[in-house]
Amino acid sequence: MARALRDATAHTARASRAKSPIENAILWPSFLTPRLNMTLKLIRSSLIAFLLGSFIAPLSAAELRAGPMAGASYMRGAKLWMQASGPAKAVIEYWDTEKPKDILRTAPISLKEDEDFVGQFTIGLLEPGRTYGYRVKLDGREAKVPQSLIFRTQALWQWRGNAPDWKLAFGSCAYTNEAAYDRPGKPYGGPPETMRIYDSIAAQKPDMMLWGGDYLYLREADWDHEAGLRYRWKRDRGIPEVQNLLRTGHHFAIWDDHEYGPNDANSSYPLKGDALKLFKRYFANPSYGLPETPGTFGNFTFNDAEIFLTDNRYHRDSDRLIAEDKSMLGAAQLRWLKNALLASVSPVKIVVVGTQMTNAANTYYEGWNNFPKERADFFKFLVDHKIDGVILLSGDQHYTVLLKNERAGTYPLYELTCSALTSGGHSDDSASKANADVVPDTFTAPRNFCTLDFTGPGKDRKLTIRSFSAEGKKFWEKEIQVSALQSPK
């Protein structure tokens, strides 16, 4: 009897352990027990899914890889650029900094692998002369950055008052070391501290950063395949040292040979279509070329200046071609440039080319001096049509210099060449140093960047040009009165 009682008790205990706490607490009708078990299983599955979504998913979610970066700035709009580490739905939230509670949102865009997870947003129906804060959200989560993000719309100053004071930063030839693909020997991009130049530029708080060509350097292992081009763009855009600058001001760019293709590449480069696609992917210029003429060229206004970005690669003949009609810009682009200058009403007109334009003493690098007929035609056009306020900007030379080209019967033509940002410098060009057009004390061999400050009201408007070291120390400073850039009436 005692053994039977123990067996019955043990059976009851096992049955009790097999049931859930809820079942033991409540006497359920037997026909409901299977439904209860099913409900408990669903609850358990939902809880596991919630925990996975809360803790595991964020570990693999896309993060901000590069940027964000403000590009084109209009009176009532702007372009913004960013890149993520993987696929995501991206949204920009933005607000007038004087009305921070009135938050607006862009439509979401899908960041895709075949586009390097790059997103470009065009925002419209803003108000002129306003400052907007913004943030990036990836799959609903804010992408945190250490800087306060802003972009600005262009002021509506015409017929109302003086143009705003503003600052343009400029530089070219940015080489980032990568030992696996660099040529043997001393790193061409200098020691690690060379990269501080980007923070030095950001510290100037420029309203515009203008990249004057050779933004990156394709290597031998890059330029023979589209995948290599993509690799170089993605790698160099993502370097940590440049992110602070990318988030400062509005960025615009031209290209030269090194982000286009091999050294001194011309219109024969077979991957130029892929190169153009990538340039358009990684910069947010207002426009690129014309419907019938591909390229990176375009023009836009920024306060009281109009900027004319040229493409000196896509349509370029070789500098060594022996032909009277050889061209650096191509006939269609040159005609566009002339018509655009004639249409401009801006007091200052900045023409940007990847290689030097006025330096007749140049014997070492490519330059417009190797296309004498085309260059002479353009310079004659400027005089014949009395195009006022022209300033030339160029890069490529691996030194910085301000040239002053005196012209009979009209104002002098200034050309600022600013190079190099991080690539190796070049100080042995004795002919260029001795050029009579060199403004005294402006020849600069060490790595550097330049700024152009537009200040003063009306007829007292002036342009102050400065060159700075990688550490932000000023090398030199020169002033040009905008009123001195006028053709005789």
C-alpha positions in Angstrom: 0.0 0.0 0.0 2.8 2.4 0.9 4.6 1.7 -2.3 1.5 2.3 -4.4 1.0 5.6 -2.6 4.6 6.7 -3.3 4.1 5.8 -7.0 0.9 7.7 -7.2 2.5 10.8 -5.6 5.5 10.6 -8.0 3.2 10.4 -11.0 1.3 13.4 -9.7 4.5 15.4 -9.3 5.8 14.6 -12.8 2.4 15.6 -14.2 2.6 18.9 -12.3 6.1 19.6 -13.5 5.1 19.0 -17.1 2.4 21.7 -16.9 3.1 25.5 -17.1 2.7 27.7 -14.0 -0.5 29.0 -15.5 -2.0 25.6 -15.9 -1.1 24.6 -12.3 -2.7 27.8 -11.0 -5.9 27.4 -12.8 -8.0 24.3 -13.3 -8.6 24.4 -17.1 -11.0 22.3 -18.9 -9.1 19.6 -20.7 -10.3 20.7 -24.1 -8.6 24.2 -23.6 -5.2 22.9 -22.7 -3.9 22.4 -26.3 -5.0 26.0 -27.2 -3.2 27.3 -24.1 0.0 25.6 -25.1 -0.2 27.0 -28.6 -0.7 30.5 -27.2 2.3 30.2 -24.9 4.4 29.0 -27.8 3.4 32.1 -29.9 4.2 34.4 -27.0 7.6 32.8 -26.6 8.3 33.1 -30.4 7.3 36.8 -30.4 9.5 37.5 -27.4 12.5 35.9 -29.1 11.9 37.8 -32.3 11.6 41.1 -30.2 14.9 40.4 -28.5 16.6 39.6 -31.8 15.3 42.8 -33.4 16.3 44.9 -30.4 19.8 43.6 -29.8 21.1 41.6 -32.8 19.8 43.6 -35.8 21.4 46.9 -34.8 24.8 45.2 -34.7 24.5 44.6 -38.5 22.5 47.7 -39.5 23.9 50.2 -41.9 25.9 53.1 -40.5 27.0 56.4 -41.9 30.3 55.8 -43.7 31.1 59.2 -45.2 29.7 62.7 -45.0 27.1 64.0 -45.0 28.2 66.7 -47.3 26.4 69.8 -48.7 26.8 70.3 -52.4 24.9 72.7 -54.6 23.3 75.7 -52.9 20.5 77.6 -54.6 18.3 80.5 -53.4 15.5 78.1 -52.7 17.2 74.7 -52.5 20.3 72.6 -51.9 21.8 69.2 -52.6 23.0 66.9 -49.8 25.2 63.9 -50.2 25.9 60.9 -47.9 27.2 57.3 -48.0 26.3 54.4 -45.8 28.1 51.2 -44.9 25.3 49.0 -46.3 21.8 48.9 -47.7 19.3 51.2 -45.9 16.4 53.5 -46.3 17.8 57.0 -45.9 15.9 60.2 -44.9 17.1 63.8 -44.3 15.3 65.7 -41.6 16.0 69.5 -41.8 14.8 72.7 -40.2 15.3 76.5 -40.3 17.7 77.2 -37.4 15.4 80.0 -36.3 12.5 77.6 -36.3 14.0 74.4 -34.9 10.7 72.8 -34.0 9.4 72.9 -37.6 11.0 69.8 -38.8 10.7 68.8 -42.5 11.6 65.4 -44.1 12.7 64.3 -47.5 11.2 61.3 -49.1 13.2 58.1 -48.3 15.7 56.8 -50.8 17.1 53.3 -51.0 20.8 53.0 -50.7 22.0 50.2 -53.0 25.2 48.2 -53.4 25.5 48.9 -57.1 25.6 52.6 -56.3 28.1 52.2 -53.4 25.3 52.9 -50.9 25.5 56.6 -51.9 22.5 58.9 -51.5 22.0 62.3 -53.0 19.0 64.5 -51.9 17.7 67.6 -53.7 15.7 69.8 -51.3 13.6 72.5 -52.7 11.0 75.2 -51.8 13.3 76.7 -49.1 13.7 80.4 -48.4 16.7 82.5 -49.6 19.5 83.5 -47.3 18.6 81.0 -44.6 20.6 78.5 -42.5 19.2 75.0 -42.1 20.2 72.4 -39.6 19.8 68.8 -40.7 20.4 65.1 -39.7 20.6 61.8 -41.5 18.4 58.9 -40.5 19.1 55.3 -41.7 16.2 52.9 -41.3 14.7 55.3 -38.8 17.8 55.7 -36.6 19.7 59.0 -36.5 23.3 58.7 -37.8 25.3 60.5 -35.1 28.2 62.8 -36.1 30.4 65.0 -33.8 29.6 68.2 -35.8 26.5 70.3 -36.0 25.3 69.9 -39.5 24.1 72.9 -41.5 23.5 74.0 -45.1 22.7 77.5 -46.4 20.6 78.9 -49.2 21.9 81.7 -51.4 20.9 85.2 -50.3 18.6 87.3 -52.5 20.7 90.4 -52.3 20.4 91.7 -55.9 18.6 95.1 -56.1 18.3 95.1 -52.4 21.7 95.8 -50.9 25.3 94.6 -50.8 26.4 91.0 -51.4 27.2 89.0 -48.3 30.8 88.5 -47.2 31.9 85.0 -47.8 34.9 82.6 -48.0 36.0 80.1 -50.6 38.6 77.5 -49.8 40.5 75.9 -52.7 43.0 73.2 -53.2 44.1 70.3 -55.5 46.2 67.2 -55.6 45.1 65.1 -52.6 47.0 61.8 -52.4 46.1 59.2 -49.7 48.7 56.6 -49.1 47.8 52.9 -49.4 51.0 50.8 -49.2 49.6 47.7 -50.9 49.1 49.7 -54.2 51.5 52.6 -53.9 54.8 52.7 -55.7 57.8 51.5 -53.7 59.8 54.1 -51.7 58.9 57.2 -49.7 55.1 57.6 -49.3 53.9 60.1 -51.9 51.2 61.3 -49.6 53.7 62.2 -46.9 53.7 61.2 -43.2 50.4 60.7 -41.3 50.4 64.2 -40.0 50.0 65.5 -43.5 46.3 64.6 -43.3 45.8 67.4 -40.7 45.4 69.8 -43.6 41.8 68.8 -43.9 41.0 70.0 -40.4 43.0 73.1 -41.0 40.8 73.9 -44.0 37.7 73.2 -41.9 38.9 75.5 -39.2 38.7 78.4 -41.7 35.0 77.8 -41.8 34.7 78.2 -45.6 31.2 78.8 -47.1 32.5 76.8 -50.2 35.1 74.2 -50.6 36.2 74.0 -54.2 38.3 70.9 -55.2 40.5 71.9 -58.1 41.3 68.5 -59.6 43.2 65.3 -58.5 40.8 64.8 -55.6 42.2 61.3 -55.5 44.9 59.3 -57.3 43.9 56.2 -59.2 46.7 53.6 -59.1 47.9 51.2 -61.8 45.8 48.5 -60.2 42.7 50.8 -60.4 42.3 52.4 -63.7 42.0 49.4 -66.0 38.6 48.2 -64.6 35.4 49.8 -63.4 35.7 47.9 -60.1 39.1 49.5 -59.5 37.7 53.0 -60.1 34.9 52.3 -57.6 37.3 50.9 -55.0 39.4 54.0 -55.1 36.5 56.4 -54.8 34.9 54.5 -52.0 38.1 54.1 -50.1 39.3 57.7 -50.3 35.9 59.2 -49.6 35.6 57.2 -46.4 39.0 58.2 -44.8 38.3 59.5 -41.3 40.6 62.6 -41.6 38.5 64.2 -44.3 35.0 63.8 -42.7 35.1 67.0 -40.7 35.8 69.0 -43.8 33.1 67.2 -45.8 30.6 68.4 -43.2 31.8 72.0 -43.4 30.5 74.4 -46.1 29.2 73.5 -49.6 31.5 71.4 -51.8 32.0 71.6 -55.5 34.6 70.0 -57.8 36.3 69.6 -61.1 38.5 66.8 -62.1 42.0 66.4 -63.6 43.8 63.3 -64.8 44.2 61.4 -61.6 40.5 60.8 -60.7 39.7 60.5 -64.4 42.2 57.8 -65.4 46.0 57.3 -65.8 48.5 60.1 -65.5 48.0 62.7 -68.3 45.0 60.8 -69.6 43.1 62.3 -72.5 39.9 61.7 -74.5 41.1 58.3 -75.6 40.8 56.8 -72.1 38.4 53.8 -72.7 36.8 54.0 -69.2 36.0 57.7 -69.3 32.2 56.9 -69.2 32.6 54.9 -66.0 34.9 57.7 -64.6 32.2 60.3 -65.3 29.5 58.2 -63.7 31.6 57.9 -60.5 32.4 61.6 -60.4 28.7 62.4 -60.6 28.0 59.8 -57.9 30.5 61.2 -55.4 30.0 64.9 -55.9 26.8 67.0 -55.8 27.6 69.8 -58.3 24.6 71.7 -59.7 25.0 70.2 -63.2 27.3 68.1 -65.4 27.8 68.9 -69.0 25.1 69.4 -71.5 22.5 66.9 -72.9 24.5 66.7 -76.2 28.0 67.1 -74.6 28.9 64.9 -71.7 31.4 66.0 -69.1 31.9 67.5 -65.6 31.6 71.1 -66.7 28.9 73.5 -65.5 28.3 77.0 -64.0 26.5 78.3 -61.0 26.3 81.5 -58.9 27.4 81.8 -55.3 26.7 85.2 -53.7 28.4 87.8 -56.0 30.5 85.3 -58.0 29.7 83.0 -60.8 31.8 79.9 -60.9 32.6 78.2 -64.3 33.8 74.6 -63.7 35.5 73.2 -66.8 36.3 69.6 -67.9 39.9 69.4 -69.2 39.9 65.6 -69.7 36.8 64.1 -71.4 37.3 65.9 -74.7 41.1 66.6 -74.5 43.6 65.9 -77.2 47.0 64.8 -76.1 49.4 67.7 -75.2 51.9 66.0 -77.4 49.6 65.8 -80.5 51.1 67.8 -83.4 48.0 69.5 -84.9 47.1 73.1 -85.2 43.5 72.6 -84.2 44.1 70.4 -81.2 42.0 71.2 -78.2 42.0 70.9 -74.4 38.3 71.6 -73.8 36.7 70.6 -77.1 34.8 72.9 -79.4 31.4 72.4 -77.8 32.6 73.0 -74.3 34.6 76.1 -75.4 31.5 77.5 -77.1 29.5 76.8 -74.0 32.1 78.6 -71.8 32.0 81.7 -74.0 28.2 81.9 -74.1 28.0 81.3 -70.3 30.5 84.2 -69.7 28.5 86.5 -71.9 25.3 85.6 -70.1 26.8 86.2 -66.6 25.8 89.3 -64.7 28.0 88.5 -61.6 30.7 91.1 -60.7 33.2 88.3 -60.3 33.6 85.4 -62.8 35.8 82.5 -61.6 36.9 80.1 -64.3 38.3 76.9 -62.9 40.5 74.5 -64.9 42.5 71.5 -63.8 45.8 72.7 -65.4 47.4 76.1 -65.7 46.2 78.5 -68.3 48.4 81.6 -68.5 51.8 80.2 -67.6 53.9 80.5 -70.8 57.0 79.4 -68.9 55.6 76.0 -68.0 57.8 73.3 -69.5 57.3 70.5 -67.0 53.6 69.9 -66.6 50.6 69.8 -68.9 49.0 73.1 -69.5 46.9 75.3 -71.9 50.2 76.6 -73.3 50.4 73.3 -75.2 47.2 74.3 -77.1 48.3 77.7 -78.3 45.6 78.4 -80.9 42.7 77.4 -78.6 44.2 79.4 -75.7 44.8 82.5 -77.8 41.3 82.3 -79.1 39.8 82.3 -75.6 42.0 85.1 -74.3 41.1 87.2 -77.4 37.4 86.6 -76.8 37.7 87.9 -73.2 39.2 91.2 -74.5 37.0 91.6 -77.6 33.8 91.1 -75.6 35.0 93.1 -72.6 34.3 90.3 -70.1 34.8 92.0 -66.7 35.7 90.5 -63.3 37.5 87.3 -64.6 39.7 85.4 -62.1 41.3 82.1 -63.1 41.8 79.1 -60.7 43.9 76.1 -61.5 45.8 73.2 -59.8 48.0 70.3 -60.9 51.4 72.0 -60.6 52.3 70.7 -57.1 53.2 74.3 -56.1 51.1 77.4 -55.4 51.6 80.7 -57.2 49.6 83.8 -58.0 50.2 85.0 -61.6 49.4 88.4 -63.0 49.1 88.5 -66.8 49.2 92.1 -68.0 47.0 92.6 -71.1 47.2 95.5 -73.5 44.2 97.8 -73.3 42.4 96.0 -70.5 42.7 94.9 -66.9 45.3 92.3 -65.8 44.2 88.6 -65.8 45.0 86.9 -62.4 45.5 83.2 -62.1 45.8 81.4 -58.8 47.3 78.0 -59.0 46.9 76.1 -55.6 48.6 72.8 -55.1 49.3 70.4 -53.5 47.0 69.4 -50.6 48.6 66.1 -49.6 50.5 64.8 -52.6 54.3 65.3 -53.0 55.4 68.9 -53.7 57.6 70.1 -56.6 60.0 72.9 -56.0 62.5 72.5 -58.9 60.5 74.3 -61.6 63.0 77.2 -61.9 61.4 78.5 -65.1 58.0 78.9 -63.5 59.7 80.6 -60.5 61.4 83.0 -62.8 58.3 83.8 -64.7 57.8 87.6 -64.9 54.0 87.1 -64.2 54.6 85.7 -60.7 53.3 88.0 -58.1 56.2 88.5 -55.6 56.4 86.2 -52.6 53.6 83.9 -53.7 55.5 80.9 -55.0 54.9 78.2 -52.4 56.4 74.7 -52.6 55.2 73.0 -49.4 51.8 71.3 -49.1 49.2 74.0 -48.7 45.6 75.2 -49.4 44.2 78.6 -50.3 41.3 80.8 -49.4 39.6 83.7 -51.2 37.6 86.1 -49.0 35.0 88.3 -50.6 34.4 91.3 -48.4 33.3 94.9 -48.4 30.3 96.9 -49.8 29.6 97.9 -53.4 32.5 99.7 -55.1 34.8 98.9 -52.1 34.4 95.1 -52.7 37.7 93.3 -52.5 39.1 89.8 -52.9 41.7 88.7 -50.4 43.8 85.6 -51.4 45.8 83.7 -48.8 47.9 80.5 -48.8 48.1 78.4 -45.6 50.3 75.4 -44.6 48.9 72.0 -43.6 49.0 73.2 -40.0 47.0 76.3 -40.8 49.9 78.8 -40.7 49.6 81.7 -43.3 52.3 81.7 -46.0 51.2 84.9 -47.8 48.3 87.3 -48.4 47.4 89.5 -51.4 44.4 91.8 -52.1 42.7 92.5 -55.4 40.0 95.2 -55.7 37.0 94.0 -57.7 36.8 97.5 -59.3 40.3 96.9 -60.8 38.9 94.0 -62.8 37.0 96.2 -65.3 37.5 96.8 -69.0 37.9 100.4 -70.1 34.6 101.9 -71.2 
